Amino acid sequence: MRITMAFLLSAAAVPTLMAAAIDRETAVKLAIETASRELNVPAATMKVRSVEAVEWRDSGLGCAPKGTASRPQLIQGFSVTLTSGADRASVHVGDGRAIVCSHTASAKVSSGPLALAAAKAIELARADLASRLNVAPREISVDRARPTTWPDESLGCPEPGKSYAERVVPGFTIDLAHAKTRYRYHSDMSTRVVRCDQSPPR
């Protein structure tokens, strides 16, 4: 009886292979799509730096969020490293899913011409949002602003049925907040700002 119980306990502690393997090409595509969506970075600007085959040992693909339980499970997948400008993301892929496990953002805008352009874009974005919400611009707080390169003149926020010239457009991603709600704006380096996402993920 003791031997049987010991066997059952040890078996329960060993992850079981339940997830089907994913091929390299599909994994890279899924990693880019997921990182682009969650980090709000155009997929066209992303470069694949490394792709490593990995056997994940839990359902969280080795990157379960804090407070989230993951069950033991063997999953054949990949660790994909992507970059976009100075941004770098590590994406874990497996079981038809992808998780952005770590993200290093580009340096903050602090000084020089870039800072002046960012300040102007932030001012325009705050004014636009304040007008939409019918509040004073000073009531709009700035969570962050980071340099972003858009692949076309839509600034990453294309309107359905509208075509845009395909050219690289430098600008900014600006996250604003009011009354515990976050808003996202995209801009170019001059006077154009576009409200793109009403409640982007943190």
C-alpha positions, 0 to 999 in steps of 0.5 A: 500500500505504501509503495502504491501511494508513493508511486501515485504521489511521485507520478502526480508531481511529474508534468504530463505531455498534453500539448501538441508541438508548434512549428518554428515558423508558426511560433515566430508569427504568433510571437510577433502578432502577440507582441505587436498587439500587447506592446502596441508596436507595429509588427512591420518594425519588429525584427527576430533576434533569436528563436530557441526551442524550449520544453516548457514545464507548466501551463504558464509557459514558464512565465505565469503572471504573479498570483496566477496558478499554472499546472504542471505540463510539458509543452513543446515550444519556443523562446522568441526574442524580438526587437523594434528600435531600442525596444526588446521583448522576450516572448514564450510560445507553446500550445497555440499561445504566446506570452510576452514574458519580458519587455525592455522599453526604449530610453525615456525622452529626456532632452534635446529636439526629441524631448521638444517634439514629445512635449508638443505631441503630449500637449496636443494629445492632452488638449484633444482628450480634454476636449472629448471629455469636456474637462480642462487639459490640466486634469489629464495626466501623462502616464508615459510617452515613448518614441515609436516608428510607424510603418505608414501614415496611419500612425498605427491606427488605420481607419476602415476603408481608408488607404495610407501612404507606406512610408516610415513615420517617426513619432510617439506613443502617448498614454494618458489617464483621467478618472482611472481610465487610460487612453492611448494616442499616436503621433508624428513628430510635428502636429498630428495626433490620433486617438488610437485606443481607449483603454490600452493594457498596462 
